[in-house]
Amino acid sequence: MMRDVSFIGKTFLNDFNCIVKSGNIGNPSKNKLTEQVAFSNIIQDFSELYGMQTYTERTLEYVINLVDFKNLDEIELYNLETKINNWLMPGMKGNLTDTFVPGFYFEAEVQSGPNFEVFKQNGELTVEFIAYPFKISEIKEGDDCWDSFSLEHGFAQFTSYQINGSKEISLWNVGVNNVSPTIDASQNMTIQLNGSIIKINQGSHIYYDLDLKPGENKLKILGDGLIEFHFRKELI
């Protein structure tokens, strides 16, 4: 299978006639907060002091080859440089998918412009993306469509409930990072989670104060109506 990379709706191959010669998806590093106990060899680790381990951003580097490099004159190469720059450089992070990493996407951006002098000499271009530490599932939890379901990474579960007064449910976060769900509620409701009370407003909203930790999360929902949770697993 020929490798290709898609970024905010365009791909190197389909839109610029460029082949991904090679790619390196780097891993994030842990942000460590440690302190050595005085007069001892003991190291105290405070990295999860606020509930979770944090990570640095990750780097994705791709080497691109222009298919018909030898058949382009200098003006055509300049025009291609302009098109690629105006694709990669504007804006903040966007969705990047790599055909060698099926089922997931990265939130990434190009921070340093590619060196097109090498590209003009031999048709080869190195592009570096800086990305969010985790790769994110393209499939939301609760989407058990067989065509898109992954037996390796998947977990079948309900994410939509009819509430009549109160109901206790479990939501499983099968990723390795805390995630905040978007919740669709037909009426105002209340959720109890780990001793906290979260007010849920009618409509569709993301709740950053409702952290679904890796593993099982037991919730008690109070109210009347339909409630649906939307979230995705995140893996390193």
C-alpha positions in Angstrom: 0.0 0.0 0.0 1.3 3.4 -1.0 1.6 5.7 2.0 -0.2 9.0 2.0 -0.8 11.8 4.5 -4.0 13.9 4.7 -4.0 17.3 6.4 -7.1 19.5 6.8 -8.8 18.0 3.8 -5.9 17.7 1.3 -3.3 15.0 0.7 0.2 15.0 -0.7 -0.5 12.5 -3.4 -4.0 13.5 -4.6 -3.6 17.3 -4.5 0.1 17.9 -5.1 1.3 14.7 -7.0 3.8 14.0 -4.2 4.7 10.6 -2.8 5.5 10.1 0.9 8.9 8.5 0.7 9.2 8.0 4.4 7.7 9.0 7.7 8.6 9.0 11.3 6.0 9.4 14.0 7.8 10.3 17.2 6.5 9.6 20.6 5.9 12.2 23.3 8.0 12.4 26.5 6.7 12.5 30.0 6.8 15.9 31.8 8.5 14.9 35.0 8.4 16.9 38.3 10.8 15.3 40.7 12.8 16.3 43.8 15.6 14.5 45.6 15.1 14.1 49.3 17.9 15.9 51.2 20.9 13.8 52.3 19.5 10.7 50.5 19.3 8.9 47.1 15.5 9.0 47.2 13.7 10.8 44.4 10.2 11.9 45.0 8.0 12.0 41.9 5.2 14.7 41.8 4.4 14.2 38.1 0.8 13.1 38.9 0.3 15.6 41.7 -2.8 17.0 39.9 -4.3 13.6 39.0 -2.6 12.6 35.7 0.7 12.3 34.0 1.2 15.0 31.3 3.3 14.7 28.1 5.2 16.9 25.7 4.0 17.4 22.1 5.1 14.8 19.6 6.9 15.3 16.2 5.8 13.8 12.9 8.3 14.1 10.1 7.7 13.1 6.5 10.0 13.1 3.5 8.1 13.9 0.3 9.1 13.3 -3.3 7.6 15.1 -6.3 6.5 12.5 -8.8 7.4 14.4 -12.1 10.0 16.7 -10.7 12.2 16.6 -13.8 9.4 17.7 -16.0 8.7 20.9 -14.2 10.4 24.2 -15.0 11.4 26.8 -12.4 8.1 28.7 -12.5 6.0 25.5 -12.1 8.2 24.6 -9.0 7.7 28.1 -7.6 3.9 27.8 -8.0 3.9 24.4 -6.4 6.0 25.8 -3.4 3.3 28.5 -3.0 0.5 26.0 -3.0 2.1 23.7 -0.5 3.1 26.6 1.8 -0.4 28.0 1.7 -1.8 24.5 2.6 0.6 23.7 5.4 1.3 27.0 7.2 -1.9 29.0 7.9 -3.9 28.5 11.0 -3.5 26.5 14.2 -3.6 22.7 14.6 -5.7 20.6 12.2 -6.5 17.0 11.7 -3.7 14.9 10.2 -4.2 11.3 9.1 -1.6 8.8 8.0 -2.6 5.7 6.0 -0.1 3.8 8.0 -2.0 4.6 11.2 -5.5 3.5 10.3 -8.4 4.5 12.6 -6.7 7.4 14.2 -5.8 11.0 13.6 -3.4 13.6 15.0 -4.0 17.2 15.9 -1.0 18.8 14.3 0.5 21.9 12.7 3.6 22.9 10.7 5.4 25.5 12.8 8.6 25.9 10.7 8.2 26.3 7.0 9.7 23.5 4.8 13.1 24.2 3.1 12.2 24.4 -0.6 15.7 24.9 -1.8 16.4 21.2 -1.5 13.0 20.5 -3.1 14.0 22.6 -6.1 17.3 20.8 -6.5 16.2 17.1 -6.3 12.4 17.1 -5.8 12.6 16.1 -2.1 11.0 17.9 0.7 11.1 17.3 4.5 8.0 18.4 6.4 7.8 18.5 10.2 4.5 18.6 12.1 4.2 19.3 15.8 1.3 17.4 17.3 -0.8 16.9 20.4 0.7 14.0 22.4 -2.0 11.5 21.7 -3.5 10.0 18.6 -7.3 10.2 18.6 -9.7 7.6 17.5 -11.7 8.5 14.4 -14.6 6.5 15.8 -16.6 7.8 18.7 -17.2 5.4 21.6 -20.6 3.7 21.3 -20.3 3.5 17.5 -20.4 -0.2 17.0 -20.8 -0.2 13.2 -19.0 -3.4 12.2 -17.3 -1.8 9.1 -15.5 0.7 11.4 -15.2 -1.3 14.6 -11.7 -2.4 15.7 -11.5 -5.6 17.6 -7.9 -4.7 18.7 -8.7 -1.3 20.1 -12.5 -1.3 20.3 -14.9 -1.7 23.3 -18.6 -2.1 22.7 -20.7 0.0 25.1 -23.8 2.1 25.3 -23.5 5.9 25.4 -27.1 6.9 25.0 -29.7 6.5 27.8 -33.3 7.4 28.5 -33.5 8.7 32.1 -36.6 8.5 34.1 -35.8 10.1 37.5 -32.4 8.6 38.1 -30.1 6.0 36.6 -26.6 4.6 37.4 -24.4 3.9 34.4 -20.8 3.1 33.6 -18.8 4.7 30.8 -15.5 3.1 29.9 -12.6 5.2 28.7 -10.4 2.6 26.9 -7.7 5.2 26.1 -4.8 6.3 28.3 -5.7 10.0 28.7 -8.6 11.7 30.5 -11.3 12.9 28.1 -14.1 15.4 28.5 -17.3 14.3 26.7 -19.7 16.3 24.7 -23.2 15.7 26.1 -26.5 16.0 24.3 -29.4 16.3 26.7 -33.1 16.7 25.8 -33.7 18.4 29.2 -31.6 19.9 32.1 -30.1 17.1 34.2 -27.5 16.5 36.9 -24.6 14.0 37.0 -22.8 12.8 40.1 -19.3 11.5 39.5 -16.6 10.8 42.1 -18.3 13.1 44.6 -18.7 16.0 42.2 -22.0 17.3 41.0 -22.1 18.5 37.4 -25.1 20.5 36.0 -26.0 19.4 32.5 -27.9 21.9 30.4 -30.3 21.1 27.7 -28.7 20.9 24.3 -25.2 19.9 23.1 -22.3 21.1 25.2 -18.7 19.9 26.1 -18.1 19.6 29.8 -14.5 20.1 30.8 -15.3 19.6 34.5 -16.5 16.1 33.7 -13.3 14.1 33.3 -13.6 10.5 32.2 -10.5 8.7 33.5 -9.0 5.7 31.8 -11.0 2.6 32.8 -14.5 2.4 34.3 -16.3 5.7 35.2 -19.5 5.2 37.3 -22.0 8.0 36.9 -25.4 8.7 38.5 -27.7 10.7 36.3 -30.7 12.6 37.8 -33.4 14.0 35.6 -35.9 13.0 32.9 -35.2 12.7 29.2 -32.6 11.4 26.7 -28.9 11.9 27.3 -26.0 10.9 25.0 -22.3 11.0 25.6 -19.8 11.7 22.8 -16.1 11.0 23.3 -13.1 9.2 21.7 -10.3 7.2 23.1 -6.8 8.7 23.0 -3.7 6.5 22.8 0.1 7.1 22.7 
